[in-house]
Amino acid sequence: MPIYHKLGKIPPKRHTVFENPKGGIYYEQLFGTEGFNSHSSLLYEIHRPTQVKEILASHHIQPEIAISKNIKSLLLSTFSIKPENDFLESRKTLFINADCVVGVAAPTKSLRGYFYKNADADELLFIHKGKGKLRTFMGNIPFEYGDYLVIPRGMIYQIDFETEENRIFYVESFAPYYTPKRYKSSSGQLLEHSPFCERDFKLPLELETHDEKGDFLVKIKKEGMLYEFVYATHPFGVVGWDGYNFPYGFSIHNFEPITGRVHMPPPIHQTFETSAMVICSFCPRMYDYHPKAIPAPYNHSNIDSDELLYYVDGDFMSRNNIKQGNITLHPKGIPHGPAPGAYERSIGQKETLELAVMVDTFRPLMVTAEAVKISDENYYKSWVE
């Protein structure tokens, strides 16, 4: 996160004695990423964050792979996945490769009774339906329809939902998420040509500090396993922190599309990037204004990436019969483009109200058994006139 932020109480100098007014000292923890070479924050905690009392159950959560090498275009109907009460159990992995995990979730209850940590990956949660609050040891962030929540790896969190109908599209990345380099100055500030700015981010503003001892269950995901740790103190025992590594939110509705006289390529929609993929936001926008412009995207070859599109809302002019919660996957190696008739139908149109999230992965995605269950097997034929 290219913004310095701080919450609570911190000492004037790093790595020095920070006295607890109740006696003793606060304990410092470096919360960093990519070793000591990238963004980090310094946390100050009432109790040592290392006090593990028990390690209970552990079990495999690696998804079943149905198609390890895929060149077939796919259409999934994710709203056909039934909601479940538990936040983790509701998460269904649909695609996976060595760089990321892509899935959907439909939890009906808040994540309470235990805490969760993804020790492998940064999590990007897109809130399609629902409203609530992300609660973390670095502060809380309210969220609603259209919000991206970026949760750095190692973050201990819970989620409170105000609604029973909740739909989440998520992408876990084994490399950190950043805002695109071409939008930023050499020092990291978002520049004038960026489609969003620092004002648009939802930063953690409410710091919960719990001075509690007891048995606190933390479920930790690591290398295809879920471990149950019992800690001796409440995970939200931070009294203050500062730095650049923390959770934040960003509303897709605050993305300001870049437009032109003729059709602009997908990179203008880019919102996040890692070393292995990009995330784009397709938002309502004015169409191209050349008098002979064709607003529909031209056919293009997927040579370098798998292109996955999660459809959120609106009328998707480039495809036929697309619904909310659908996912299309157009794998690398074959060209794709508008559905028959969509290219011609777009001529003369002035605007689009579509809303979608695109994930382009530089390595091919494997297809899980969960994805096959909700797949339209005939979608790859949809370009035949």
The 8 nearest C-alpha neighbors of each residue, nearest first, counted from 0:
[[1, 243, 2, 244, 177, 38, 245, 178],
 [2, 0, 187, 243, 3, 188, 178, 177],
 [3, 1, 0, 243, 4, 197, 188, 187],
 [2, 4, 243, 242, 1, 5, 241, 0],
 [5, 3, 241, 242, 2, 243, 6, 202],
 [6, 4, 241, 240, 242, 7, 3, 239],
 [5, 7, 239, 240, 241, 8, 206, 4],
 [6, 8, 239, 238, 240, 9, 5, 206],
 [7, 9, 239, 238, 6, 10, 240, 43],
 [8, 10, 239, 240, 11, 7, 43, 241],
 [9, 11, 12, 17, 8, 13, 15, 16],
 [12, 10, 9, 13, 15, 17, 8, 14],
 [13, 11, 10, 15, 14, 9, 16, 17],
 [12, 14, 15, 11, 10, 41, 16, 9],
 [15, 13, 12, 16, 27, 17, 10, 41],
 [14, 16, 13, 12, 17, 10, 11, 27],
 [15, 17, 18, 24, 14, 25, 10, 13],
 [18, 16, 24, 25, 10, 15, 19, 9],
 [19, 17, 24, 25, 23, 20, 16, 22],
 [18, 20, 24, 22, 21, 23, 25, 17],
 [21, 19, 22, 18, 23, 24, 17, 25],
 [22, 20, 19, 23, 18, 24, 45, 25],
 [23, 21, 19, 20, 24, 18, 25, 45],
 [24, 22, 19, 18, 21, 25, 20, 17],
 [23, 25, 18, 19, 17, 26, 22, 16],
 [24, 26, 45, 44, 17, 19, 43, 18],
 [27, 25, 44, 43, 47, 45, 46, 24],
 [26, 28, 43, 42, 44, 25, 41, 29],
 [29, 27, 42, 41, 30, 43, 26, 44],
 [28, 30, 41, 31, 40, 42, 27, 39],
 [31, 29, 40, 39, 41, 28, 42, 244],
 [32, 30, 39, 38, 29, 40, 244, 35],
 [31, 33, 34, 37, 38, 39, 35, 30],
 [34, 32, 37, 36, 35, 31, 38, 175],
 [33, 35, 32, 36, 31, 37, 38, 39],
 [34, 36, 37, 33, 31, 32, 39, 38],
 [35, 37, 34, 33, 38, 32, 31, 39],
 [38, 36, 33, 32, 35, 39, 31, 34],
 [39, 37, 244, 243, 32, 31, 0, 40],
 [38, 40, 31, 244, 243, 30, 242, 32],
 [39, 41, 242, 30, 244, 241, 243, 29],
 [40, 42, 29, 240, 241, 28, 30, 242],
 [41, 43, 240, 28, 27, 239, 29, 44],
 [44, 42, 27, 26, 239, 237, 25, 238],
 [43, 45, 237, 26, 25, 236, 46, 238],
 [44, 46, 25, 236, 26, 237, 210, 238],
 [47, 45, 44, 48, 26, 236, 232, 25],
 [46, 48, 49, 26, 50, 44, 45, 232],
 [49, 47, 50, 46, 234, 44, 232, 28],
 [50, 48, 47, 51, 230, 46, 231, 232],
 [49, 51, 231, 230, 48, 52, 47, 232],
 [52, 50, 230, 53, 229, 49, 231, 228],
 [53, 51, 229, 230, 231, 50, 54, 228],
 [54, 52, 229, 51, 228, 55, 230, 227],
 [53, 55, 228, 227, 229, 56, 52, 226],
 [54, 56, 227, 53, 228, 57, 226, 229],
 [57, 55, 227, 226, 58, 54, 225, 228],
 [58, 56, 226, 225, 227, 224, 55, 59],
 [57, 59, 225, 224, 60, 56, 226, 223],
 [58, 60, 224, 61, 223, 225, 57, 62],
 [61, 59, 223, 224, 62, 58, 225, 220],
 [60, 62, 223, 59, 63, 224, 222, 92],
 [63, 61, 60, 64, 367, 92, 368, 223],
 [62, 64, 367, 368, 65, 61, 369, 366],
 [63, 65, 367, 66, 368, 366, 62, 67],
 [64, 66, 368, 367, 366, 63, 67, 371],
 [67, 65, 366, 68, 64, 365, 69, 367],
 [66, 68, 365, 64, 69, 366, 65, 364],
 [69, 67, 66, 365, 70, 363, 364, 366],
 [68, 70, 71, 66, 67, 365, 330, 366],
 [69, 71, 330, 72, 68, 332, 331, 333],
 [72, 70, 69, 73, 379, 330, 329, 328],
 [73, 71, 329, 379, 328, 330, 70, 378],
 [74, 72, 328, 327, 378, 71, 379, 75],
 [73, 75, 327, 375, 374, 326, 378, 328],
 [76, 74, 374, 326, 373, 325, 77, 375],
 [77, 75, 325, 373, 78, 79, 324, 326],
 [76, 78, 79, 324, 80, 325, 75, 373],
 [79, 77, 80, 324, 76, 81, 325, 323],
 [78, 80, 77, 76, 81, 373, 324, 82],
 [81, 79, 78, 77, 82, 105, 373, 76],
 [80, 82, 79, 83, 105, 78, 89, 77],
 [83, 81, 105, 106, 107, 89, 80, 84],
 [84, 82, 89, 106, 85, 107, 105, 81],
 [83, 85, 107, 108, 106, 86, 82, 89],
 [84, 86, 88, 87, 83, 89, 106, 108],
 [87, 85, 106, 89, 88, 110, 84, 90],
 [88, 86, 89, 90, 85, 106, 104, 110],
 [89, 87, 85, 90, 86, 83, 91, 84],
 [88, 90, 104, 83, 86, 87, 106, 105],
 [91, 89, 104, 87, 88, 103, 92, 86],
 [92, 90, 102, 103, 104, 93, 89, 369],
 [91, 93, 102, 101, 94, 62, 90, 100],
 [94, 92, 370, 102, 367, 369, 101, 366],
 [95, 93, 366, 101, 365, 367, 364, 92],
 [94, 96, 100, 365, 364, 99, 101, 366],
 [95, 97, 364, 98, 99, 365, 363, 100],
 [96, 98, 99, 95, 362, 173, 100, 364],
 [99, 97, 173, 96, 172, 275, 174, 100],
 [98, 100, 172, 171, 96, 95, 173, 97],
 [99, 101, 95, 171, 170, 94, 172, 102],
 [102, 100, 170, 94, 92, 93, 169, 95],
 [103, 101, 92, 93, 91, 169, 168, 170],
 [102, 104, 168, 167, 91, 90, 169, 92],
 [103, 105, 90, 167, 89, 166, 91, 106],
 [104, 106, 82, 166, 165, 89, 83, 167],
 [107, 105, 86, 83, 84, 89, 82, 108],
 [106, 108, 163, 84, 83, 164, 165, 82],
 [109, 107, 84, 106, 85, 110, 163, 160],
 [108, 110, 159, 160, 158, 111, 107, 86],
 [109, 111, 158, 157, 86, 159, 108, 85],
 [112, 110, 113, 109, 157, 114, 158, 159],
 [113, 111, 110, 114, 216, 215, 157, 109],
 [112, 114, 216, 111, 217, 115, 218, 215],
 [115, 113, 217, 157, 156, 218, 216, 155],
 [114, 116, 218, 156, 155, 217, 219, 157],
 [117, 115, 155, 219, 154, 153, 118, 218],
 [116, 118, 220, 119, 152, 153, 219, 120],
 [117, 119, 153, 221, 152, 220, 116, 120],
 [120, 118, 221, 117, 173, 152, 222, 220],
 [121, 119, 173, 152, 172, 171, 117, 122],
 [120, 122, 152, 151, 172, 171, 150, 175],
 [123, 121, 171, 150, 149, 170, 120, 124],
 [122, 124, 149, 170, 169, 148, 171, 150],
 [125, 123, 169, 148, 147, 168, 122, 126],
 [124, 126, 147, 168, 167, 146, 169, 127],
 [127, 125, 167, 144, 146, 145, 128, 124],
 [128, 126, 166, 144, 167, 145, 125, 311],
 [129, 127, 166, 165, 144, 126, 164, 167],
 [130, 128, 165, 162, 144, 143, 164, 166],
 [129, 131, 143, 161, 142, 160, 162, 144],
 [130, 132, 160, 161, 159, 142, 141, 143],
 [131, 133, 141, 159, 140, 142, 158, 134],
 [132, 134, 158, 140, 139, 141, 157, 159],
 [135, 133, 139, 157, 156, 158, 132, 138],
 [136, 134, 156, 138, 137, 139, 155, 157],
 [135, 137, 235, 138, 155, 237, 234, 156],
 [138, 136, 135, 206, 245, 203, 237, 139],
 [139, 137, 206, 203, 205, 135, 136, 204],
 [138, 140, 134, 203, 205, 133, 135, 204],
 [139, 141, 133, 203, 132, 142, 134, 202],
 [142, 140, 132, 131, 133, 139, 143, 130],
 [143, 141, 131, 130, 132, 146, 140, 133],
 [142, 144, 130, 146, 129, 145, 131, 126],
 [145, 143, 126, 127, 128, 146, 129, 130],
 [144, 146, 251, 250, 126, 127, 143, 252],
 [147, 145, 250, 126, 249, 144, 125, 143],
 [146, 148, 125, 249, 248, 124, 250, 126],
 [149, 147, 248, 124, 123, 247, 150, 146],
 [148, 150, 123, 247, 246, 122, 248, 147],
 [149, 151, 246, 122, 121, 148, 123, 152],
 [152, 150, 121, 154, 246, 153, 122, 149],
 [153, 151, 121, 120, 118, 154, 117, 119],
 [152, 154, 118, 117, 116, 151, 155, 119],
 [153, 155, 152, 116, 151, 156, 150, 117],
 [156, 154, 116, 115, 135, 136, 153, 114],
 [157, 155, 135, 115, 134, 114, 154, 116],
 [156, 158, 134, 110, 114, 133, 135, 115],
 [159, 157, 133, 110, 109, 134, 132, 160],
 [158, 160, 109, 132, 131, 110, 133, 161],
 [161, 159, 131, 109, 162, 130, 158, 132],
 [162, 160, 131, 130, 159, 163, 129, 132],
 [161, 163, 160, 129, 164, 130, 165, 131],
 [162, 164, 107, 165, 108, 161, 160, 129],
 [165, 163, 162, 107, 129, 128, 166, 105],
 [164, 166, 129, 128, 105, 106, 163, 107],
 [165, 167, 105, 128, 127, 104, 126, 129],
 [168, 166, 126, 104, 103, 127, 125, 169],
 [169, 167, 103, 125, 124, 102, 104, 126],
 [168, 170, 124, 102, 123, 103, 101, 125],
 [169, 171, 101, 123, 100, 122, 172, 102],
 [172, 170, 122, 100, 99, 120, 121, 123],
 [173, 171, 99, 120, 121, 174, 98, 170],
 [172, 174, 120, 98, 99, 119, 121, 175],
 [173, 175, 172, 273, 274, 176, 120, 121],
 [176, 174, 273, 121, 177, 172, 173, 151],
 [177, 175, 273, 272, 271, 174, 121, 178],
 [178, 176, 272, 271, 179, 273, 175, 0],
 [177, 179, 271, 272, 270, 180, 176, 182],
 [180, 178, 181, 182, 272, 271, 177, 270],
 [181, 179, 182, 183, 178, 177, 184, 187],
 [180, 182, 183, 179, 184, 193, 190, 178],
 [181, 183, 193, 180, 189, 190, 179, 192],
 [184, 182, 189, 188, 187, 190, 180, 181],
 [183, 185, 187, 188, 186, 190, 189, 182],
 [184, 186, 187, 183, 188, 180, 189, 181],
 [187, 185, 184, 188, 183, 1, 189, 2],
 [186, 188, 184, 183, 185, 1, 189, 2],
 [189, 187, 183, 184, 186, 190, 1, 185],
 [188, 190, 183, 182, 196, 193, 187, 184],
 [189, 191, 183, 193, 192, 182, 188, 184],
 [190, 192, 193, 189, 182, 194, 196, 195],
 [191, 193, 190, 194, 182, 189, 195, 257],
 [192, 194, 182, 195, 191, 190, 189, 196],
 [195, 193, 255, 254, 256, 192, 257, 196],
 [196, 194, 193, 254, 255, 199, 253, 197],
 [197, 195, 198, 199, 189, 193, 194, 200],
 [196, 198, 199, 200, 189, 195, 2, 188],
 [199, 197, 196, 200, 195, 201, 202, 253],
 [198, 200, 197, 196, 249, 253, 195, 201],
 [201, 199, 249, 198, 248, 197, 202, 247],
 [200, 202, 248, 247, 249, 199, 203, 140],
 [201, 203, 247, 200, 204, 248, 140, 246],
 [204, 202, 138, 139, 140, 205, 247, 201],
 [203, 205, 138, 202, 139, 206, 140, 6],
 [204, 206, 138, 139, 203, 207, 140, 6],
 [207, 205, 138, 137, 208, 139, 204, 6],
 [208, 206, 138, 235, 205, 209, 136, 237],
 [207, 209, 236, 235, 237, 238, 206, 210],
 [210, 208, 236, 235, 211, 233, 207, 237],
 [211, 209, 236, 208, 45, 233, 212, 232],
 [212, 210, 233, 209, 232, 213, 236, 231],
 [213, 211, 232, 231, 233, 210, 214, 215],
 [212, 214, 231, 232, 215, 211, 233, 230],
 [213, 215, 231, 229, 230, 216, 232, 212],
 [216, 214, 230, 229, 233, 213, 217, 231],
 [215, 217, 229, 113, 228, 114, 230, 214],
 [218, 216, 114, 228, 115, 113, 227, 219],
 [219, 217, 227, 115, 226, 114, 116, 228],
 [220, 218, 116, 226, 225, 117, 115, 217],
 [221, 219, 225, 117, 118, 224, 116, 226],
 [220, 222, 224, 118, 119, 223, 219, 225],
 [223, 221, 224, 119, 220, 61, 225, 118],
 [222, 224, 61, 60, 221, 59, 220, 225],
 [223, 225, 59, 221, 60, 222, 58, 220],
 [224, 226, 220, 219, 57, 58, 59, 221],
 [227, 225, 57, 219, 218, 56, 228, 224],
 [226, 228, 218, 55, 56, 54, 217, 57],
 [229, 227, 54, 217, 216, 53, 55, 218],
 [228, 230, 216, 53, 215, 52, 214, 51],
 [231, 229, 51, 215, 52, 232, 50, 214],
 [230, 232, 213, 214, 50, 212, 52, 51],
 [233, 231, 212, 230, 211, 213, 234, 215],
 [232, 234, 235, 211, 236, 215, 209, 212],
 [235, 233, 236, 232, 136, 155, 48, 215],
 [236, 234, 136, 233, 208, 209, 237, 207],
 [235, 237, 209, 208, 44, 234, 45, 210],
 [236, 238, 44, 43, 239, 208, 235, 136],
 [239, 237, 7, 44, 43, 208, 8, 236],
 [240, 238, 7, 8, 6, 9, 43, 237],
 [241, 239, 42, 41, 5, 6, 43, 9],
 [240, 242, 5, 40, 41, 4, 6, 42],
 [241, 243, 40, 3, 4, 39, 244, 41],
 [242, 244, 3, 38, 39, 0, 40, 2],
 [245, 243, 39, 40, 38, 0, 242, 31],
 [244, 246, 243, 247, 151, 137, 0, 150],
 [247, 245, 150, 149, 151, 203, 248, 244],
 [246, 248, 202, 149, 201, 148, 203, 245],
 [247, 249, 148, 201, 147, 200, 149, 146],
 [248, 250, 200, 147, 146, 201, 199, 251],
 [251, 249, 146, 252, 253, 145, 147, 248],
 [250, 252, 253, 145, 254, 146, 249, 280],
 [253, 251, 250, 254, 145, 282, 255, 146],
 [254, 252, 251, 250, 255, 199, 195, 249],
 [253, 255, 251, 252, 195, 194, 256, 282],
 [256, 254, 194, 253, 195, 257, 282, 252],
 [257, 255, 194, 254, 284, 258, 268, 282],
 [256, 258, 267, 255, 194, 259, 268, 263],
 [259, 257, 256, 287, 263, 286, 285, 260],
 [258, 260, 261, 287, 263, 262, 288, 257],
 [261, 259, 289, 288, 287, 262, 292, 258],
 [262, 260, 287, 259, 292, 289, 263, 288],
 [261, 263, 294, 287, 264, 259, 296, 293],
 [262, 264, 261, 259, 265, 258, 267, 257],
 [265, 263, 266, 267, 262, 296, 268, 297],
 [264, 266, 267, 268, 263, 269, 279, 281],
 [267, 265, 269, 268, 264, 279, 263, 277],
 [268, 266, 265, 269, 257, 264, 263, 256],
 [269, 267, 279, 266, 280, 265, 281, 270],
 [270, 268, 279, 266, 267, 278, 271, 280],
 [269, 271, 279, 278, 280, 178, 268, 179],
 [272, 270, 178, 278, 177, 179, 277, 269],
 [273, 271, 277, 177, 176, 179, 276, 278],
 [272, 274, 176, 275, 276, 174, 175, 177],
 [273, 275, 276, 174, 272, 175, 277, 176],
 [274, 276, 273, 361, 360, 98, 277, 174],
 [277, 275, 360, 273, 359, 361, 272, 274],
 [276, 278, 272, 359, 271, 358, 273, 279],
 [277, 279, 358, 271, 357, 270, 269, 272],
 [278, 280, 269, 357, 268, 270, 356, 358],
 [281, 279, 356, 268, 355, 282, 270, 269],
 [282, 280, 355, 354, 268, 356, 279, 353],
 [281, 283, 354, 353, 280, 284, 256, 355],
 [284, 282, 352, 351, 353, 354, 281, 285],
 [285, 283, 351, 350, 282, 256, 286, 352],
 [286, 284, 350, 349, 351, 287, 258, 283],
 [285, 287, 350, 349, 294, 284, 288, 351],
 [286, 288, 260, 261, 259, 262, 294, 289],
 [287, 289, 260, 290, 286, 292, 261, 259],
 [288, 290, 260, 292, 291, 261, 287, 259],
 [291, 289, 292, 288, 260, 347, 287, 293],
 [292, 290, 289, 293, 346, 347, 288, 261],
 [293, 291, 289, 261, 290, 294, 287, 288],
 [292, 294, 346, 295, 345, 291, 262, 342],
 [295, 293, 345, 262, 287, 286, 292, 346],
 [294, 296, 342, 293, 345, 317, 297, 337],
 [297, 295, 294, 298, 337, 336, 262, 317],
 [296, 298, 336, 299, 295, 337, 342, 262],
 [299, 297, 336, 335, 296, 334, 337, 300],
 [300, 298, 334, 335, 297, 336, 301, 296],
 [299, 301, 334, 302, 333, 335, 298, 332],
 [300, 302, 331, 332, 334, 333, 304, 303],
 [301, 303, 331, 332, 300, 304, 333, 334],
 [302, 304, 301, 361, 331, 305, 362, 332],
 [305, 303, 361, 331, 360, 359, 301, 302],
 [304, 306, 330, 331, 360, 359, 363, 329],
 [307, 305, 359, 329, 328, 358, 330, 304],
 [306, 308, 328, 358, 357, 327, 359, 329],
 [309, 307, 357, 327, 326, 356, 310, 358],
 [308, 310, 326, 356, 355, 325, 357, 311],
 [311, 309, 355, 325, 324, 323, 312, 308],
 [310, 312, 355, 323, 354, 324, 309, 127],
 [311, 313, 354, 323, 353, 310, 355, 314],
 [314, 312, 353, 352, 354, 315, 311, 351],
 [313, 315, 353, 316, 352, 312, 351, 321],
 [316, 314, 353, 317, 318, 313, 321, 319],
 [315, 317, 318, 314, 341, 345, 295, 319],
 [316, 318, 337, 341, 315, 295, 338, 319],
 [319, 317, 338, 316, 337, 315, 321, 341],
 [318, 320, 321, 338, 317, 316, 315, 341],
 [319, 321, 322, 318, 315, 314, 316, 338],
 [322, 320, 319, 318, 325, 315, 323, 310],
 [323, 321, 325, 324, 320, 310, 312, 76],
 [324, 322, 311, 310, 325, 312, 321, 78],
 [323, 325, 77, 310, 78, 311, 76, 322],
 [326, 324, 76, 75, 310, 323, 322, 77],
 [327, 325, 309, 75, 308, 74, 310, 324],
 [328, 326, 74, 308, 73, 307, 75, 329],
 [327, 329, 307, 73, 72, 306, 330, 308],
 [328, 330, 72, 306, 305, 307, 327, 331],
 [331, 329, 305, 70, 328, 306, 72, 332],
 [332, 330, 301, 305, 302, 304, 333, 303],
 [331, 333, 302, 301, 330, 334, 70, 300],
 [332, 334, 331, 301, 300, 335, 330, 302],
 [335, 333, 300, 299, 301, 298, 332, 336],
 [336, 334, 298, 299, 300, 333, 329, 337],
 [335, 337, 298, 297, 299, 338, 296, 334],
 [338, 336, 317, 341, 318, 342, 339, 296],
 [337, 339, 318, 341, 382, 317, 340, 319],
 [340, 338, 341, 382, 384, 337, 342, 383],
 [339, 341, 343, 342, 344, 338, 337, 345],
 [342, 340, 344, 317, 338, 343, 339, 337],
 [343, 341, 295, 344, 340, 345, 337, 317],
 [342, 344, 345, 341, 340, 346, 293, 295],
 [345, 343, 341, 342, 346, 340, 348, 347],
 [344, 346, 343, 348, 342, 295, 294, 341],
 [347, 345, 293, 348, 344, 343, 294, 292],
 [346, 348, 345, 349, 293, 292, 294, 291],
 [347, 349, 345, 346, 350, 286, 294, 351],
 [350, 348, 286, 285, 347, 351, 287, 288],
 [351, 349, 285, 286, 284, 348, 352, 283],
 [350, 352, 283, 353, 284, 285, 286, 349],
 [351, 353, 283, 313, 314, 354, 284, 350],
 [352, 354, 313, 314, 315, 283, 351, 282],
 [355, 353, 282, 312, 311, 281, 313, 283],
 [354, 356, 310, 311, 281, 309, 280, 357],
 [357, 355, 280, 309, 279, 308, 281, 310],
 [358, 356, 308, 279, 278, 307, 309, 280],
 [357, 359, 278, 307, 277, 306, 360, 308],
 [360, 358, 306, 277, 276, 305, 304, 307],
 [361, 359, 276, 304, 305, 362, 275, 358],
 [360, 362, 304, 275, 276, 303, 359, 305],
 [361, 363, 360, 304, 364, 305, 96, 275],
 [364, 362, 305, 365, 361, 96, 360, 304],
 [365, 363, 96, 95, 94, 366, 362, 305],
 [364, 366, 67, 95, 94, 66, 96, 68],
 [367, 365, 94, 66, 65, 64, 93, 370],
 [368, 366, 64, 65, 93, 370, 369, 63],
 [367, 369, 65, 371, 370, 63, 64, 372],
 [370, 368, 367, 372, 371, 93, 92, 91],
 [371, 369, 93, 367, 368, 372, 373, 374],
 [370, 372, 374, 368, 373, 369, 367, 65],
 [373, 371, 369, 370, 374, 368, 75, 375],
 [374, 372, 75, 371, 370, 76, 77, 375],
 [373, 375, 75, 371, 74, 372, 376, 370],
 [376, 374, 74, 377, 378, 75, 73, 373],
 [375, 377, 378, 374, 73, 379, 74, 371],
 [378, 376, 375, 379, 380, 381, 73, 74],
 [377, 379, 381, 380, 375, 376, 74, 73],
 [378, 380, 72, 377, 381, 73, 71, 382],
 [381, 379, 378, 382, 377, 383, 72, 376],
 [380, 382, 378, 383, 379, 338, 377, 339],
 [383, 381, 380, 338, 339, 384, 379, 337],
 [384, 382, 381, 380, 339, 338, 379, 378],
 [383, 339, 382, 381, 340, 338, 380, 341]]
